[in-house]
Amino acid sequence: MTSRKLTTLILTLGILIQCKSPNDRILEEFNKVNQSIATSDSVLTASKPPYLLVQELKNNYPSSVQEIDSLYLAYTDINTYIDGLIELLRISNKTEVSTTLPTKLLINGKEGQLLCAKLLHYKQSLIALLPETISNRKIIEILQQMPDNKNYTLWLSNFFQTTPTIASITILSKIQNDCRKALPLLHEEIILNKPPVSN
């Protein structure tokens, strides 16, 4: 082997060692998601149960009872629906490796459209109660990550097109945690920025 070929081989090996395989990049993304879920879990554990947050809002803001009730219904609806989707993915795909099941279920099936519709309803319910002044940007970040009427098909494709089942379950868990985290954040924003109405 000539020195030129040897140099080329060494350089190529050096480049290949530094390059990350798609699996490594996927693992990095999963680690980021898992860290985010862990952070969400700590926020959720520290906050009051959702029904107490809603009751406190209803007591302090009686003129907004209808909007608060609508928010709580949307909250429970999206969480129940995502629980069902996760369970359906787990049961339907024993190996959790297939990339066709999430595409078939969430892109080609009606489940993805229904997921987006429920997320949109929840997002609109949150926005209806959001004060004009916001001190914590986390709730805005959560709202921006949710689909809207214009981009829901693109949103579904970005998350679930040829995505392995286990990754789809992780993504759905992240979306669900964001939904769960939004309610205490909204509660905090309302309490901080809107004086309670005295009875």
C-alpha positions in Angstrom: 0.0 0.0 0.0 1.4 3.4 -1.0 1.7 6.2 1.5 -0.9 8.2 -0.5 -3.4 5.4 -0.1 -2.5 4.9 3.5 -3.0 8.7 4.2 -6.4 8.6 2.4 -7.5 5.6 4.4 -6.4 7.2 7.7 -8.2 10.4 6.8 -11.3 8.5 5.8 -11.3 6.5 9.0 -10.9 9.7 11.0 -13.8 11.3 9.3 -16.0 8.2 9.8 -15.1 8.0 13.5 -16.2 11.6 14.0 -19.4 11.2 11.9 -22.5 10.1 13.8 -24.7 7.4 12.5 -28.4 8.0 12.2 -28.9 5.7 15.2 -26.5 7.9 17.3 -28.5 11.0 16.3 -31.8 9.3 17.1 -30.4 8.3 20.5 -29.3 11.9 21.2 -32.8 13.1 20.4 -34.3 10.5 22.6 -32.0 11.6 25.4 -33.2 15.2 25.0 -36.8 14.1 25.0 -36.3 12.0 28.1 -34.6 14.9 29.9 -37.6 17.1 28.9 -40.0 14.5 30.2 -38.1 14.2 33.5 -38.2 18.0 33.8 -42.0 18.0 33.1 -42.5 15.2 35.7 -40.8 17.3 38.4 -43.0 20.3 37.5 -46.1 18.2 37.6 -45.1 16.5 40.9 -44.5 19.9 42.5 -47.9 21.3 41.4 -51.4 20.7 42.7 -53.6 18.2 41.0 -55.4 19.6 37.9 -58.9 19.5 39.4 -57.7 21.6 42.4 -56.0 24.1 40.0 -59.3 24.4 38.1 -61.4 24.8 41.2 -59.1 27.5 42.5 -59.4 29.4 39.2 -63.2 29.0 39.2 -63.4 30.3 42.8 -61.1 33.3 42.0 -62.6 34.2 38.6 -66.3 33.4 38.6 -66.9 35.3 35.3 -64.6 32.8 33.5 -66.2 29.6 34.8 -67.3 28.5 31.4 -63.9 29.0 29.8 -62.2 27.2 32.8 -64.6 24.3 32.5 -63.9 24.1 28.8 -60.2 24.1 29.5 -60.5 21.2 32.0 -62.6 19.1 29.6 -60.1 19.7 26.8 -57.3 18.8 29.3 -58.8 15.5 30.3 -59.9 14.7 26.8 -56.4 15.1 25.2 -54.7 13.2 28.1 -57.2 10.3 27.8 -56.8 10.2 24.0 -53.0 10.2 24.1 -53.1 7.4 26.8 -55.3 5.4 24.4 -53.0 6.0 21.4 -49.9 4.9 23.4 -51.7 1.8 24.5 -52.9 1.0 21.0 -49.3 1.4 19.6 -48.0 -0.9 22.3 -50.6 -3.6 21.8 -50.6 -3.5 18.0 -46.8 -3.7 17.7 -45.2 -6.3 19.9 -41.7 -5.6 18.7 -41.8 -1.8 18.9 -39.5 -1.5 15.9 -41.9 -1.1 13.0 -42.0 2.2 11.2 -45.2 1.4 9.3 -47.6 1.3 12.3 -47.3 4.9 13.4 -47.5 6.1 9.8 -50.6 3.9 9.1 -52.3 4.9 12.3 -51.4 8.6 12.7 -50.7 9.8 9.1 -53.0 7.7 7.0 -55.6 6.9 9.6 -58.1 9.2 11.3 -56.3 9.0 14.7 -53.7 11.7 13.7 -56.4 14.1 12.6 -58.3 13.5 15.8 -55.1 14.0 17.8 -54.5 17.4 16.1 -58.2 18.4 16.6 -58.0 17.6 20.3 -54.6 19.5 20.6 -56.1 22.5 18.8 -59.1 22.5 21.1 -56.8 22.4 24.1 -54.5 25.1 22.7 -57.5 27.4 22.0 -58.8 26.8 25.5 -55.4 27.7 27.0 -55.2 30.9 24.8 -58.7 32.0 25.8 -57.6 32.2 29.4 -54.0 33.4 28.9 -53.4 36.9 30.5 -52.1 39.7 28.3 -48.9 39.9 30.4 -46.9 36.7 30.6 -44.0 36.3 32.9 -43.0 32.7 32.1 -42.2 32.0 28.4 -42.5 28.2 28.9 -46.2 28.2 28.2 -45.7 30.1 25.0 -43.1 27.5 23.9 -45.6 24.7 24.6 -48.3 26.5 22.6 -45.9 27.0 19.7 -45.0 23.3 19.6 -48.7 22.4 19.2 -50.2 22.1 15.7 -52.4 24.8 14.2 -55.2 24.6 11.5 -52.7 25.4 8.7 -49.9 23.0 9.5 -51.4 19.9 11.2 -50.6 17.5 8.3 -47.0 18.8 8.2 -46.8 18.6 12.0 -48.0 14.9 11.9 -45.5 14.0 9.1 -42.6 15.6 11.0 -43.3 13.6 14.1 -44.7 10.3 12.8 -43.8 9.6 9.2 -41.7 6.4 9.1 -41.0 6.8 12.8 -40.3 3.6 14.8 -43.1 2.7 17.2 -41.1 3.2 20.3 -40.1 6.6 19.1 -43.7 7.5 18.4 -44.7 6.4 21.9 -41.9 8.6 23.3 -43.1 11.6 21.2 -46.7 11.1 22.3 -45.5 11.0 25.9 -43.6 14.2 25.4 -46.7 15.9 23.9 -48.8 14.6 26.8 -46.4 15.9 29.3 -46.4 19.3 27.6 -50.2 19.3 27.8 -50.1 18.4 31.5 -47.4 21.0 32.2 -49.4 23.8 30.5 -52.3 23.8 33.0 -50.1 24.6 36.1 -48.2 27.1 34.0 -51.4 28.8 32.9 -52.7 28.7 36.5 -49.5 30.4 37.7 -49.8 33.1 35.0 -53.4 33.9 35.8 -52.8 34.1 39.5 -49.7 36.3 39.0 -51.1 38.6 36.4 -54.8 38.8 37.0 -56.2 40.0 40.3 -58.9 37.7 41.7 -62.4 38.9 41.4 -63.9 39.5 44.9 -67.4 38.0 45.5 
